[in-house]
Structure formats: C-alpha cells, structure tokens
Amino acid sequence: MNPMSIRGLVDWHTPDEGPTEIEISRTEHMSVVCYCFEEDQEITPHKAGRDMLLFVEQGRIIVTSGEGKVEMGPNQCMVIPAGDSRGLEARERAVVIIAQSPPELY
C-alpha cells in the first residue's frame, strides 16, 4: 500500500465527452474512482444498489440524492445509502472521489 497524489491523477476531457473517470482501486468489497468534471458536466440522477461515499477534492458540485439537492465544495464529503437516487453536476471545474461498496461488477 502506497500513498498517492490525487493531483497526479487529474485528467480533463472536453465538455461534450462527459467527466473523466479514473479508477483508483477495485477490490471484491469496494471501488474507488476519481471523477474530473468540467463546468456543467454531470452524472445524471439514477438509483444504485450500492452505498456511496463522495468526497469533493476541488471545485463546487450540486449533488442530487433521495433527500434533494445540496451544493458541496472542497474537503466536504457525503454518504448516500444504497437504494437512494444520486446525481452530480459541476458548477465549476471539479475533482470528486467516489468510493462505492460493493463495487459495480462489469
């Protein structure tokens, strides 16, 4: 196990390609992904059968969950339980780390 710099993972796509998705880790129990959003890029609201921890490393995002909408900024985190809807929209360039358990199986 080695520490890593999130800044070293950051990669940006053009706005019409959607957020960049960079897998950090995947085990049989959890997946961790770094998402790099340009302003106005989003992950549309959807239901998921997994628990999710969301951590905003950089920027500002709007999170839509079963409880409504909330704006989040750097160094804030939120847990969204399995079964709740979830969606993200970037208000500005943003880097978001998402851990989900169990991992999505391909």
Order of alpha helices (4+ residues) and beta strands (2+ residues): beta-beta-beta-beta-beta-beta-beta-beta-beta
